[in-house]
């Protein structure tokens, strides 16, 4: 019995008979000479068939599961540079209704809502499948880079007893007569784990019950979290961010070149400052001054945060000034940072924190955390939090925690900015937002 090979392996079998299995991607019947395109997990392969060889396909439609065997012939016009002749076809699972989306076109011509409604089929398209492959590559590289840096991967609870970030943007759930929440982030637990492993990371879902409907937010997304101890300050964390992001980009170029080519990805420029060993940075107040004076923005100075438009202009400035698609903004006001953020020792109104902008959009938030038990008690009082709700969290600091910090990357937003998609939902498998809970 012939062993199945994949479409990517045809070059090694020229002049031999092989067996392929996959989906009927396209069938072009022209009479005496007909063309069948099969799709498997690695790509496309073309078979040239006579009318007699087509007979088993009578009455079936695209996406039927088929098995074909034939002689491998080099052909530059074929999708992979090779095609099958003298073909035999077996139908494994016949499809008899047209698919809700056309998968055999270069691009799916549908609106985003229509695509999302039929995403279980739409993600089969080679373009959208490539987006998900790149996403998988980002997670793969993230894990490998941090493991090489002696980080330990952890999986923290997603059902928690208190809101991590504070505020009202939490999903409350009933838990056997108690109030619980879906985790907004693994922040508390990854800090606790620094006291065990020193260096930890996590890849997992987080939940934000924010009533937004923007192109760069969803209510559930995959967060790539890092936390580590014995840092000097937030610049130590920024250096680690730069190592991780740069390593991810190199991994994608080395291992996902086919997908990047199919998606026509323009790889970002990742300039590293020799002194900080990190991407270029600008102070928050200086950033506000810059967008005001250089771009005529009227609402920046005095505001406690940057707007998406401010970020876009800063991204433009970083590209013009440094040739960099990445820019750190450091020193955000403490009033806009979570209670566990470490203040700047020389100016307690300013935080030892940062955002990383990627092509003018916030990608990462991170910084140095408080590590003294007394500071957490004071911060809880200042923010009006009940310390009893954070007993387990605070216990980690009561018994010795090193200076530490970390960051989190939103996976889907990273992929969106890398591929330059116009909506984060194109980079999500099955996005959850205020309008959608299915599929």
matplotlib code that plots the C-alpha trace (Angstrom):
import matplotlib.pyplot as plt

x = [0.0, 1.3, 2.3, 0.7, 3.0, 2.3, 2.0, 5.3, 7.1, 6.4, 9.9, 11.5, 9.3, 9.6, 9.1, 7.4, 3.8, 2.6, -0.6, -2.0, -5.0, -6.8, -9.6, -10.9, -9.7, -10.7, -11.8, -11.5, -13.2, -12.3, -13.2, -10.3, -7.8, -9.0, -7.2, -7.9, -6.2, -5.9, -5.2, -3.6, -2.0, 1.2, -0.2, -1.7, -1.0, -2.4, -3.4, -4.0, -6.9, -8.8, -12.6, -12.5, -10.3, -12.8, -15.7, -15.4, -15.8, -19.2, -21.7, -19.3, -18.2, -15.3, -14.1, -14.9, -12.2, -10.4, -7.4, -5.5, -2.5, -0.5, 2.9, 4.8, 5.9, 7.8, 5.7, 6.6, 3.0, 1.6, 0.9, 3.9, 6.0, 5.0, 1.8, 0.3, -0.4, -2.1, -4.4, -6.7, -9.2, -11.1, -13.7, -13.5, -16.2, -18.3, -19.6, -22.8, -23.7, -21.7, -19.6, -20.8, -17.5, -15.4, -12.2, -10.6, -10.2, -7.0, -9.0, -12.3, -14.6, -16.9, -17.4, -15.7, -19.0, -19.9, -16.5, -16.7, -20.1, -18.6, -15.1, -15.2, -15.0, -13.3, -10.1, -9.5, -8.6, -4.8, -4.5, -6.3, -4.7, -1.3, -2.4, -3.1, 0.2, 2.1, 0.2, 1.3, 4.9, 4.8, 3.8, 6.4, 9.2, 8.0, 8.2, 11.6, 13.3, 12.2, 13.0, 16.5, 16.7, 15.9, 12.3, 9.7, 6.3, 3.4, -0.4, -2.3, -6.0, -8.5, -11.2, -10.2, -11.5, -10.7, -10.2, -6.6, -6.5, -9.2, -12.1, -15.4, -14.2, -14.5, -16.6, -18.4, -19.5, -21.3, -19.1, -21.0, -22.6, -19.5, -18.6, -15.7, -14.2, -12.6, -9.0, -8.2, -4.5, -2.3, -0.6, -1.0, 0.0, 3.0, 4.4, 3.8, 5.7, 8.7, 9.1, 9.3, 11.1, 12.5, 11.7, 8.3, 6.1, 2.6, 0.6, -3.1, -6.4, -7.4, -10.8, -11.8, -15.4, -15.0, -17.9, -15.7, -16.2, -12.8, -10.7, -7.9, -9.8, -11.7, -13.0, -11.0, -7.5, -4.3, -1.8, 1.9, 3.1, 6.5, 7.7, 11.2, 13.2, 16.4, 16.0, 17.4, 14.3, 11.9, 14.8, 15.9, 12.4, 12.6, 15.8, 14.1, 11.1, 13.6, 15.2, 11.9, 10.3, 13.5, 13.8, 10.2, 10.8, 13.9, 12.1, 9.3, 11.7, 13.6, 10.7, 7.6, 9.0, 6.3, 3.5, 5.1, 5.5, 1.9, 0.7, 3.1, 4.4, 6.8, 9.0, 9.4, 12.6, 13.7, 16.4, 18.2, 19.9, 23.4, 23.3, 19.9, 20.1, 16.5, 14.3, 14.4, 12.4, 10.8, 9.5, 5.8, 5.8, 8.3, 6.0, 3.1, 5.2, 6.4, 3.0, 1.8, 4.6, 5.4, 2.0, -0.3, -2.2, -4.2, -5.3, -2.1, -0.3, -1.7, -3.6, -2.9, -2.6, -1.9, -4.8, -4.6, -3.9, -1.0, 0.4, 0.0, 1.9, 4.7, 5.0, 5.4, 8.0, 10.0, 10.1, 11.3, 13.8, 15.2, 14.1, 12.3, 8.9, 9.1, 9.1, 9.0, 7.1, 8.3, 7.3, 3.5, 1.8, 1.1, -2.6, -2.9, -1.1, -2.2, -1.6, 1.3, 3.4, 6.6, 7.0, 10.1, 12.2, 13.1, 9.5, 6.7, 4.0, 5.7, 5.8, 8.7, 6.6, 6.3, 4.3, 5.8, 4.3, 4.5, 3.8, 2.0, -0.2, 0.3, 1.5, 3.0, 2.5, 5.1, 7.4, 8.8, 6.5, 6.4, 8.2, 8.0, 5.1, 4.6, 4.3, 1.5, -0.4, 0.0, -1.0, -4.1, -5.1, -4.4, -6.5, -9.3, -8.9, -9.7, -6.4, -8.4, -9.3, -5.6, -4.3, -2.7, -1.2, 0.3, 1.6, 4.2, 5.7, 5.5, 8.0, 10.6, 10.3, 13.1, 12.8, 11.0, 9.0, 7.4, 5.3, 2.5, 2.1, -1.4, -0.9, -3.6, -2.6, 1.0, -0.1, -2.5, 0.4, 2.9, 0.7, -0.9, -4.5, -7.2, -9.0, -7.8, -10.6, -8.8, -6.0, -8.3, -9.4, -13.0, -13.1, -15.3, -16.6, -19.7, -21.6, -20.3, -20.2, -20.3, -19.0]
y = [0.0, 3.5, 5.8, 9.2, 12.1, 15.8, 18.4, 20.0, 16.7, 16.3, 17.6, 14.5, 12.1, 13.2, 10.2, 8.2, 7.4, 8.9, 9.3, 12.6, 13.1, 16.3, 18.6, 19.2, 22.8, 23.5, 21.6, 23.1, 20.8, 21.8, 18.6, 16.5, 18.1, 18.9, 20.3, 19.3, 21.1, 19.3, 21.1, 19.6, 21.0, 22.0, 23.6, 22.9, 20.3, 20.1, 16.9, 16.8, 14.4, 12.9, 12.8, 9.2, 9.9, 12.6, 10.2, 9.5, 13.2, 13.5, 15.4, 16.4, 19.9, 21.8, 20.8, 17.1, 14.9, 12.9, 10.7, 10.9, 8.9, 9.6, 10.1, 13.2, 15.4, 18.7, 21.6, 25.2, 26.4, 24.1, 25.6, 23.9, 23.5, 19.9, 18.0, 14.6, 12.6, 9.2, 9.9, 7.7, 9.4, 8.1, 10.1, 9.7, 12.2, 13.9, 17.5, 18.2, 21.7, 24.9, 26.3, 29.6, 31.2, 30.7, 29.1, 28.6, 32.3, 34.3, 36.2, 35.6, 38.3, 38.8, 41.3, 40.7, 39.9, 37.3, 35.8, 35.5, 33.9, 31.2, 31.2, 27.4, 27.2, 30.5, 29.7, 26.8, 29.4, 29.4, 33.1, 32.9, 29.6, 31.4, 34.1, 31.4, 29.7, 32.9, 33.3, 29.8, 30.7, 33.7, 31.5, 28.9, 31.5, 33.2, 29.9, 28.9, 32.3, 32.5, 28.8, 29.5, 32.4, 30.0, 31.0, 28.5, 28.2, 28.3, 28.1, 30.3, 30.2, 31.9, 31.8, 34.2, 35.7, 39.4, 41.7, 41.9, 45.3, 47.0, 48.8, 47.4, 45.8, 42.2, 39.2, 38.3, 34.6, 32.7, 30.1, 27.8, 30.7, 32.9, 35.8, 35.0, 36.6, 35.6, 36.7, 40.0, 38.9, 36.5, 39.5, 38.5, 34.9, 35.5, 37.9, 35.3, 32.8, 35.0, 34.1, 30.5, 30.4, 33.9, 33.9, 32.8, 33.1, 32.1, 31.8, 31.9, 33.6, 36.8, 38.4, 42.1, 43.1, 46.4, 47.7, 48.7, 47.9, 49.1, 47.5, 46.7, 45.2, 42.0, 40.9, 37.6, 37.4, 35.4, 37.1, 36.3, 37.2, 37.5, 38.3, 38.0, 39.1, 40.8, 43.7, 47.2, 49.0, 49.1, 49.5, 45.9, 44.8, 46.8, 45.0, 41.7, 42.9, 43.7, 40.3, 38.5, 40.6, 40.5, 36.8, 36.2, 38.2, 36.2, 32.9, 33.8, 34.7, 31.5, 29.1, 30.7, 32.3, 30.6, 32.1, 35.5, 35.5, 34.4, 37.2, 39.7, 40.7, 43.6, 42.7, 45.5, 47.4, 46.6, 49.2, 48.6, 51.4, 50.4, 52.0, 50.6, 47.5, 48.1, 49.7, 53.5, 55.3, 58.6, 60.0, 60.3, 64.1, 64.6, 62.5, 64.8, 67.8, 66.3, 65.4, 68.9, 70.9, 68.7, 67.6, 70.3, 68.1, 70.2, 67.6, 66.0, 68.2, 67.6, 64.5, 61.4, 59.0, 58.9, 58.5, 56.1, 59.1, 60.2, 56.7, 56.7, 60.0, 58.8, 55.7, 57.8, 59.9, 56.9, 55.6, 59.0, 59.6, 56.2, 54.0, 51.9, 50.4, 50.0, 52.8, 52.6, 55.4, 55.5, 57.3, 57.3, 59.1, 56.9, 57.8, 55.7, 52.7, 49.8, 49.9, 47.4, 49.6, 50.9, 54.7, 56.5, 57.1, 60.6, 61.6, 59.4, 60.9, 59.1, 55.4, 53.0, 51.7, 51.7, 50.9, 49.6, 51.0, 48.8, 50.7, 53.3, 51.0, 50.0, 46.4, 45.9, 47.3, 46.6, 47.9, 47.5, 46.3, 47.1, 44.4, 45.6, 44.3, 47.7, 49.4, 47.1, 47.9, 51.6, 51.2, 49.3, 52.0, 54.8, 53.0, 52.2, 48.4, 46.1, 44.3, 41.2, 40.5, 40.3, 38.3, 35.5, 37.9, 40.1, 37.1, 36.5, 40.0, 39.6, 36.8, 38.2, 39.2, 40.6, 43.7, 42.4, 43.4, 42.1, 42.7, 41.2, 41.0, 40.7, 37.9, 38.9, 42.5, 41.6, 39.5, 42.3, 44.8, 42.5, 41.5, 45.0, 43.8, 46.4, 44.7, 42.5, 40.0, 38.9, 37.7, 35.9, 32.4, 32.8, 36.3, 37.3, 40.8, 42.7, 41.4, 37.8, 34.6, 32.2, 30.3]
z = [0.0, -0.9, 1.9, 1.9, 1.3, 1.7, -1.1, 0.1, -0.5, -4.3, -5.3, -3.8, -5.7, -9.4, -11.6, -8.9, -8.1, -4.8, -2.8, -1.5, 0.8, 1.5, 0.5, -3.0, -3.3, -6.9, -10.0, -13.5, -16.0, -19.6, -21.5, -22.5, -20.1, -16.6, -13.5, -9.9, -7.0, -3.7, -0.4, 2.6, 5.7, 3.8, 0.7, -2.8, -5.5, -9.0, -10.8, -14.6, -15.4, -18.3, -18.4, -17.4, -14.4, -13.3, -13.1, -9.4, -8.7, -10.4, -8.3, -5.5, -4.6, -3.2, 0.3, -0.3, 1.3, -1.4, -2.0, -5.2, -6.5, -9.6, -11.2, -10.1, -13.0, -12.8, -14.1, -13.5, -14.0, -11.3, -7.8, -6.2, -9.4, -9.7, -10.7, -10.9, -14.1, -14.6, -11.7, -9.6, -7.3, -4.3, -2.6, 1.2, 2.3, -0.3, 0.1, -1.9, -0.8, -1.7, 1.1, 2.6, 1.7, -1.5, -0.3, -3.7, -4.6, -3.8, -1.1, 0.5, -0.7, 2.3, 5.1, 8.4, 10.2, 7.5, 7.7, 11.5, 11.3, 9.1, 10.6, 11.1, 7.3, 6.5, 8.4, 5.9, 3.3, 2.7, 3.6, 6.8, 7.7, 7.2, 9.7, 12.3, 11.5, 12.1, 15.4, 16.4, 15.4, 17.7, 20.7, 19.7, 19.6, 22.8, 24.7, 23.2, 23.8, 27.5, 28.2, 26.9, 29.4, 32.2, 32.6, 33.8, 32.2, 34.5, 34.1, 36.6, 37.5, 35.3, 37.9, 40.7, 43.9, 43.2, 40.2, 39.2, 37.7, 39.8, 38.2, 36.9, 33.7, 35.0, 34.3, 37.5, 37.8, 40.5, 42.1, 44.5, 46.4, 46.2, 43.8, 41.5, 38.4, 35.1, 35.3, 33.7, 33.7, 35.5, 37.2, 40.8, 40.3, 38.1, 40.7, 43.3, 41.2, 41.0, 44.7, 43.6, 40.3, 39.9, 36.2, 34.9, 31.8, 30.7, 27.5, 28.2, 27.8, 29.7, 29.9, 29.9, 30.2, 28.5, 26.4, 23.4, 19.7, 18.3, 15.7, 18.2, 21.2, 21.9, 25.3, 25.3, 24.0, 24.4, 26.7, 26.5, 30.1, 31.6, 35.1, 36.6, 39.6, 40.6, 38.2, 38.5, 37.2, 34.3, 31.8, 32.7, 31.7, 28.5, 27.6, 28.0, 25.9, 23.1, 23.3, 23.2, 20.4, 18.3, 18.8, 17.7, 14.5, 13.7, 14.4, 12.1, 9.3, 9.7, 10.2, 8.7, 5.5, 3.3, 5.4, 5.6, 1.8, 1.2, 3.5, 1.9, 5.3, 5.4, 8.3, 10.8, 11.5, 15.1, 16.0, 19.3, 21.3, 22.2, 25.7, 26.9, 24.7, 24.0, 21.4, 21.3, 24.0, 24.8, 28.1, 28.4, 29.0, 26.1, 23.9, 24.7, 23.9, 20.7, 19.2, 20.2, 18.7, 15.7, 14.7, 16.0, 18.5, 20.9, 23.5, 24.6, 27.2, 30.6, 29.7, 31.9, 29.0, 25.2, 22.8, 19.8, 17.6, 19.8, 19.5, 15.7, 15.5, 17.8, 15.7, 12.6, 14.4, 15.6, 12.0, 10.7, 13.5, 14.3, 11.4, 14.0, 14.0, 17.8, 20.4, 24.2, 26.0, 29.6, 32.8, 32.6, 35.5, 38.5, 38.4, 35.2, 36.3, 38.6, 42.3, 42.2, 39.9, 41.3, 41.4, 40.2, 43.3, 42.2, 41.4, 43.0, 40.7, 37.8, 37.4, 36.5, 33.7, 29.9, 26.9, 23.7, 20.5, 17.4, 14.2, 16.2, 18.3, 21.9, 21.9, 25.4, 28.8, 31.5, 34.2, 37.6, 40.4, 44.1, 46.1, 49.8, 51.9, 53.5, 50.1, 49.2, 52.3, 51.7, 48.0, 48.9, 51.3, 48.8, 46.1, 48.6, 48.3, 51.1, 52.1, 53.2, 49.6, 48.7, 51.7, 49.6, 47.2, 49.9, 51.7, 49.0, 49.7, 53.5, 53.3, 50.9, 47.2, 45.1, 43.0, 39.9, 36.9, 33.8, 30.8, 28.7, 24.9, 23.3, 20.8, 18.4, 18.4, 17.7, 14.7, 13.5, 13.6, 12.0, 9.1, 9.0, 9.2, 9.6, 12.5, 15.3, 14.6, 11.4, 13.7, 16.2, 15.9, 17.2, 18.6, 21.6, 21.8, 22.9, 19.8, 19.4, 21.4, 18.4, 16.7]

ax = plt.figure().add_subplot(projection="3d")
ax.plot(x, y, z, "-o")
ax.set_aspect("equal")
plt.show()
